Amino acid sequence: MRQRLSSEPDRYRGRRRVPTPPRSRYAAVVTSAFVGAGVVALGAASNLSDAKTINPDVLQSLDKAQSQVAADALQSRTDEAGRASRSENRDATAKAGTKLTEEQAAAEVYVLPVDDYQFTSAFGVRFGKLHAGIDLAAPEGTPYKAVHGGTVTAAGYNGGYGYSITVRQDDGTEVIYAHSRRLLVKKGDVVKAGQVVGEIGNTGYSYGTHLHLEIHVAGKPVDPITFLKGHGVDIQLQIESVYAGMAAAEAAS
C-alpha cells in the first residue's frame, strides 16, 4: 500500500486502482479485430456471382453510362473549339476596331507646333493693332510642325509675315506659320499633324527669332490658345493631346 499524497482527493480513499493493461494486450486486440474483418470480407466475396452471370440490365446501364461519358467529352471539346473560335473573332474585331480608332484619331489629332519654346506674345490688340496670332520664341533653325493635317495653300515670302506657310484643313480652318527661316513644304502638299513643315526664323516684320502662329475660322482670326485648348493642346502649359505620339509616328511614316 502506497502512501496517499496530501494533494489526492478523498474519493480515492479505500479504493484499489485497476492496473493498466500492457500495450501488448491492446495490440493483440486490434490485430484480432482486423483479422476478423478480413475473414468476414472473404466470406462475403465467396458468395458473389461470377462475372458471366451478372444481370444484363446492369451491363446495359454500364454501357449507357460509358456512352454518356464519351458524348459529354465530345461535347466538351466542341464547346472549347467554339469558345476558341469566338475568342479569335473577338480579337480580330478588337484589332480592326483599334486600327479604325487610330485612323480616326490621326485625322482629328492636334499637336504642339514646337517641342520646346517660350510663349512671348498673346492674341489681341498690340500697338493699336490686332496681333492676330501668338508668338513662340525658340532658337533660329528650330523645326516646327503642323498642328493639324491639311493642304498647303500658300508657301513663300508674304510681306510682314516673312517666309510663311498657310495650311487649310478639311473644315476650312486655316493655320498660318510665319517668320520662318526656311520652308520645308510647297503649295499643294498634303501634310499630317506632327509633320515638320519649316524652321523658325526672324523674317518679315519680326522682333526676335520666333514662330508666329495664326488661326482663322470662317475667314476670321481667333485666339490660337482658346482654339487649340478645345482640341486637347495647351500652348501655355505645353501639353499635347493624348494622340500626339500617334500623330508623330504617322507623320514620320
Secondary structure as a PSIPRED ss2 file (coil, helix, strand):
# PSIPRED VFORMAT (PSIPRED V4.0)

   1 M C   1.000  0.000  0.000
   2 R C   1.000  0.000  0.000
   3 Q C   1.000  0.000  0.000
   4 R C   1.000  0.000  0.000
   5 L C   1.000  0.000  0.000
   6 S C   1.000  0.000  0.000
   7 S C   1.000  0.000  0.000
   8 E C   1.000  0.000  0.000
   9 P C   1.000  0.000  0.000
  10 D H   0.000  1.000  0.000
  11 R H   0.000  1.000  0.000
  12 Y H   0.000  1.000  0.000
  13 R C   1.000  0.000  0.000
  14 G C   1.000  0.000  0.000
  15 R C   1.000  0.000  0.000
  16 R C   1.000  0.000  0.000
  17 R C   1.000  0.000  0.000
  18 V C   1.000  0.000  0.000
  19 P C   1.000  0.000  0.000
  20 T C   1.000  0.000  0.000
  21 P C   1.000  0.000  0.000
  22 P C   1.000  0.000  0.000
  23 R H   0.000  1.000  0.000
  24 S H   0.000  1.000  0.000
  25 R H   0.000  1.000  0.000
  26 Y H   0.000  1.000  0.000
  27 A H   0.000  1.000  0.000
  28 A H   0.000  1.000  0.000
  29 V H   0.000  1.000  0.000
  30 V H   0.000  1.000  0.000
  31 T H   0.000  1.000  0.000
  32 S H   0.000  1.000  0.000
  33 A H   0.000  1.000  0.000
  34 F H   0.000  1.000  0.000
  35 V H   0.000  1.000  0.000
  36 G H   0.000  1.000  0.000
  37 A H   0.000  1.000  0.000
  38 G H   0.000  1.000  0.000
  39 V H   0.000  1.000  0.000
  40 V H   0.000  1.000  0.000
  41 A H   0.000  1.000  0.000
  42 L H   0.000  1.000  0.000
  43 G H   0.000  1.000  0.000
  44 A H   0.000  1.000  0.000
  45 A H   0.000  1.000  0.000
  46 S H   0.000  1.000  0.000
  47 N C   1.000  0.000  0.000
  48 L C   1.000  0.000  0.000
  49 S C   1.000  0.000  0.000
  50 D C   1.000  0.000  0.000
  51 A H   0.000  1.000  0.000
  52 K H   0.000  1.000  0.000
  53 T H   0.000  1.000  0.000
  54 I C   1.000  0.000  0.000
  55 N C   1.000  0.000  0.000
  56 P H   0.000  1.000  0.000
  57 D H   0.000  1.000  0.000
  58 V H   0.000  1.000  0.000
  59 L H   0.000  1.000  0.000
  60 Q H   0.000  1.000  0.000
  61 S H   0.000  1.000  0.000
  62 L H   0.000  1.000  0.000
  63 D H   0.000  1.000  0.000
  64 K H   0.000  1.000  0.000
  65 A H   0.000  1.000  0.000
  66 Q H   0.000  1.000  0.000
  67 S H   0.000  1.000  0.000
  68 Q H   0.000  1.000  0.000
  69 V H   0.000  1.000  0.000
  70 A H   0.000  1.000  0.000
  71 A H   0.000  1.000  0.000
  72 D H   0.000  1.000  0.000
  73 A H   0.000  1.000  0.000
  74 L H   0.000  1.000  0.000
  75 Q H   0.000  1.000  0.000
  76 S H   0.000  1.000  0.000
  77 R H   0.000  1.000  0.000
  78 T H   0.000  1.000  0.000
  79 D H   0.000  1.000  0.000
  80 E H   0.000  1.000  0.000
  81 A H   0.000  1.000  0.000
  82 G H   0.000  1.000  0.000
  83 R H   0.000  1.000  0.000
  84 A H   0.000  1.000  0.000
  85 S H   0.000  1.000  0.000
  86 R H   0.000  1.000  0.000
  87 S H   0.000  1.000  0.000
  88 E H   0.000  1.000  0.000
  89 N H   0.000  1.000  0.000
  90 R H   0.000  1.000  0.000
  91 D H   0.000  1.000  0.000
  92 A H   0.000  1.000  0.000
  93 T H   0.000  1.000  0.000
  94 A H   0.000  1.000  0.000
  95 K H   0.000  1.000  0.000
  96 A H   0.000  1.000  0.000
  97 G H   0.000  1.000  0.000
  98 T H   0.000  1.000  0.000
  99 K H   0.000  1.000  0.000
 100 L H   0.000  1.000  0.000
 101 T H   0.000  1.000  0.000
 102 E H   0.000  1.000  0.000
 103 E H   0.000  1.000  0.000
 104 Q H   0.000  1.000  0.000
 105 A H   0.000  1.000  0.000
 106 A H   0.000  1.000  0.000
 107 A H   0.000  1.000  0.000
 108 E H   0.000  1.000  0.000
 109 V C   1.000  0.000  0.000
 110 Y C   1.000  0.000  0.000
 111 V C   1.000  0.000  0.000
 112 L C   1.000  0.000  0.000
 113 P C   1.000  0.000  0.000
 114 V C   1.000  0.000  0.000
 115 D C   1.000  0.000  0.000
 116 D C   1.000  0.000  0.000
 117 Y C   1.000  0.000  0.000
 118 Q E   0.000  0.000  1.000
 119 F E   0.000  0.000  1.000
 120 T E   0.000  0.000  1.000
 121 S E   0.000  0.000  1.000
 122 A C   1.000  0.000  0.000
 123 F C   1.000  0.000  0.000
 124 G E   0.000  0.000  1.000
 125 V E   0.000  0.000  1.000
 126 R E   0.000  0.000  1.000
 127 F C   1.000  0.000  0.000
 128 G C   1.000  0.000  0.000
 129 K E   0.000  0.000  1.000
 130 L E   0.000  0.000  1.000
 131 H E   0.000  0.000  1.000
 132 A C   1.000  0.000  0.000
 133 G E   0.000  0.000  1.000
 134 I E   0.000  0.000  1.000
 135 D E   0.000  0.000  1.000
 136 L E   0.000  0.000  1.000
 137 A E   0.000  0.000  1.000
 138 A C   1.000  0.000  0.000
 139 P C   1.000  0.000  0.000
 140 E C   1.000  0.000  0.000
 141 G C   1.000  0.000  0.000
 142 T C   1.000  0.000  0.000
 143 P E   0.000  0.000  1.000
 144 Y E   0.000  0.000  1.000
 145 K E   0.000  0.000  1.000
 146 A C   1.000  0.000  0.000
 147 V C   1.000  0.000  0.000
 148 H C   1.000  0.000  0.000
 149 G C   1.000  0.000  0.000
 150 G E   0.000  0.000  1.000
 151 T E   0.000  0.000  1.000
 152 V E   0.000  0.000  1.000
 153 T E   0.000  0.000  1.000
 154 A E   0.000  0.000  1.000
 155 A E   0.000  0.000  1.000
 156 G E   0.000  0.000  1.000
 157 Y E   0.000  0.000  1.000
 158 N C   1.000  0.000  0.000
 159 G H   0.000  1.000  0.000
 160 G H   0.000  1.000  0.000
 161 Y H   0.000  1.000  0.000
 162 G C   1.000  0.000  0.000
 163 Y E   0.000  0.000  1.000
 164 S E   0.000  0.000  1.000
 165 I E   0.000  0.000  1.000
 166 T E   0.000  0.000  1.000
 167 V E   0.000  0.000  1.000
 168 R E   0.000  0.000  1.000
 169 Q C   1.000  0.000  0.000
 170 D C   1.000  0.000  0.000
 171 D C   1.000  0.000  0.000
 172 G C   1.000  0.000  0.000
 173 T C   1.000  0.000  0.000
 174 E E   0.000  0.000  1.000
 175 V E   0.000  0.000  1.000
 176 I E   0.000  0.000  1.000
 177 Y E   0.000  0.000  1.000
 178 A E   0.000  0.000  1.000
 179 H E   0.000  0.000  1.000
 180 S E   0.000  0.000  1.000
 181 R E   0.000  0.000  1.000
 182 R E   0.000  0.000  1.000
 183 L E   0.000  0.000  1.000
 184 L C   1.000  0.000  0.000
 185 V C   1.000  0.000  0.000
 186 K C   1.000  0.000  0.000
 187 K C   1.000  0.000  0.000
 188 G C   1.000  0.000  0.000
 189 D C   1.000  0.000  0.000
 190 V E   0.000  0.000  1.000
 191 V E   0.000  0.000  1.000
 192 K C   1.000  0.000  0.000
 193 A C   1.000  0.000  0.000
 194 G C   1.000  0.000  0.000
 195 Q C   1.000  0.000  0.000
 196 V E   0.000  0.000  1.000
 197 V E   0.000  0.000  1.000
 198 G E   0.000  0.000  1.000
 199 E E   0.000  0.000  1.000
 200 I E   0.000  0.000  1.000
 201 G E   0.000  0.000  1.000
 202 N C   1.000  0.000  0.000
 203 T C   1.000  0.000  0.000
 204 G C   1.000  0.000  0.000
 205 Y C   1.000  0.000  0.000
 206 S C   1.000  0.000  0.000
 207 Y C   1.000  0.000  0.000
 208 G C   1.000  0.000  0.000
 209 T C   1.000  0.000  0.000
 210 H E   0.000  0.000  1.000
 211 L E   0.000  0.000  1.000
 212 H E   0.000  0.000  1.000
 213 L E   0.000  0.000  1.000
 214 E E   0.000  0.000  1.000
 215 I E   0.000  0.000  1.000
 216 H E   0.000  0.000  1.000
 217 V E   0.000  0.000  1.000
 218 A C   1.000  0.000  0.000
 219 G C   1.000  0.000  0.000
 220 K E   0.000  0.000  1.000
 221 P E   0.000  0.000  1.000
 222 V E   0.000  0.000  1.000
 223 D C   1.000  0.000  0.000
 224 P H   0.000  1.000  0.000
 225 I H   0.000  1.000  0.000
 226 T H   0.000  1.000  0.000
 227 F H   0.000  1.000  0.000
 228 L H   0.000  1.000  0.000
 229 K H   0.000  1.000  0.000
 230 G C   1.000  0.000  0.000
 231 H C   1.000  0.000  0.000
 232 G C   1.000  0.000  0.000
 233 V C   1.000  0.000  0.000
 234 D E   0.000  0.000  1.000
 235 I C   1.000  0.000  0.000
 236 Q C   1.000  0.000  0.000
 237 L C   1.000  0.000  0.000
 238 Q C   1.000  0.000  0.000
 239 I E   0.000  0.000  1.000
 240 E C   1.000  0.000  0.000
 241 S C   1.000  0.000  0.000
 242 V C   1.000  0.000  0.000
 243 Y C   1.000  0.000  0.000
 244 A H   0.000  1.000  0.000
 245 G H   0.000  1.000  0.000
 246 M H   0.000  1.000  0.000
 247 A H   0.000  1.000  0.000
 248 A H   0.000  1.000  0.000
 249 A H   0.000  1.000  0.000
 250 E H   0.000  1.000  0.000
 251 A H   0.000  1.000  0.000
 252 A H   0.000  1.000  0.000
 253 S C   1.000  0.000  0.000
